Structures are given as C-alpha cells and as structure tokens.
Amino acid sequence: MEATSIITDYTVRIKPNLNPQLIQAWMSIMVEGNKAQAVIKELRLDPAIQTLHTTNGKWDLLVEIQSDNLVNFDLILSRIRSISGIYNSETNILLSTYKI
C-alpha cells in the first residue's frame, strides 16, 4: 500500500499525561496587518510549538506549546512574543485534560 501511495503517512500518538510535569498551553496570537505568513514561518522553527492553527475572530493564530518546566516556558513565551508582526497574545496553561 505504501508503494501505491494508499498509505501516505504514519502518526504516533503518545499517551496523554505520560509526563505529569510537562507544561502544555494554548497561545492565542494577534498578528499585525498582513504579516501572518512571516509570523507563521518564524513560529514553525520553534521546537516548543507542537501545533499551529490559523483561525478567525479576535485571534489570528492558535499555538500549542509544550515545555519541561516553568523557567523554560517563560523563555518560550518571551521568544514568541518578540517575533516581528505579533501584535498581542494571550496564553492559557492546561491544568487538566479529560477524555470525552
């Protein structure tokens, strides 16, 4: 099936909360004018960013962030906020995750 391109990709899913010390957060980002593509290009280079989504409404981008501790998490936020074209942001740390 791989040879005929029926299977094009594989995904590995790691059990949630495998590392209870892992800090996970969602960051909502507002981008200046037409700078979204430049901001996305910069964000994609950051290894702390797990997923990156464009959206509509007040916020232009939603970013999923992971860090091993709060000190590094603070550095990650500072690094992201310093990207040219980011106008505003709001970050929410995930405290608990429940299966639906």
N, C-alpha and C positions, 0 to 999 in steps of 0.2 A: 504494500500500500504506500510505503514511502516513495518507492521508485516511480509510481504513477501519480504522485502528489495528492493522493486521497488523504494521507496523513501529512500535514504540513508543519506541525509544531507539537511540542510536549510542554506540559506545565507541571511543576512540582508544587504541591500545596503543603505547607508546614502547619502542624497543629497550632491553633491559636493559643496564646499564653504559654507557650513552651518555655519561654524565659519570662518569669513574672517581674523581673527587674527592668525589662525593656520598656522604654518610654515611647508611646505612639501618640501621634497628634494629627489633627487636620488643620491646615493653614489656609485661610481664605485670603486671596490676593486681589487687589485692585490695581490695574495697570494704567499708566498714563497714555492717553491718545491711542496711536496706532503702534505701540511698542510691544504688543503681545508676543509676536514671533521672536523678537530678540530676547525677551524675558524667558520664554519657554526654552529657547536654545541654551541659555545660561543655567536654568533650573535642571535641565536634563543631564548636565555634567556633575551634579551633586549626588554623591553616593548615599546620602541620608534620605533622599527623596525616593519613596517606593512607588508612588503613582502620581500622575499629574493629569488633571482634567480641566478642560475649558467648560465654562458654564454661562448661563445668562443670569440677569438680575443684578443686584448690587455688586457682587464679586465677579471677577473675570476668570479666575483660576482657583481650583481646589487642589491642594497638595497634601499627600500623605507622607508624614515624616516619621522616621524611627531613629532612636538614639539609645546608647547603652547607659547613659546617666544624665543627670540634670545639668552638670557643667558643660558637657558636650552639646546638649540640647540648646542651651543658651547661646553657645557659639554658632550652632547651625542657624538659629533664628536671626542672629546678627548678620551672618553671612548672606542669608537670603534677603533680608531687608535692605542690604547695601547694594543690591543689584539695580543698576540703572534702569529706570522705567517702572519700578514698583512704587506706586503712589501711597498705598495703605495696605495694612494686613491685620488679620485677627486670627489668633491661634487658640485651638481647643485641645487640651490634653485628654486622651481617652482614659477614663478611670476603670471602667468595667466593660466587658463585652459579653453579650448574651446571645445564644443561638436562638433563632426564631423557629 
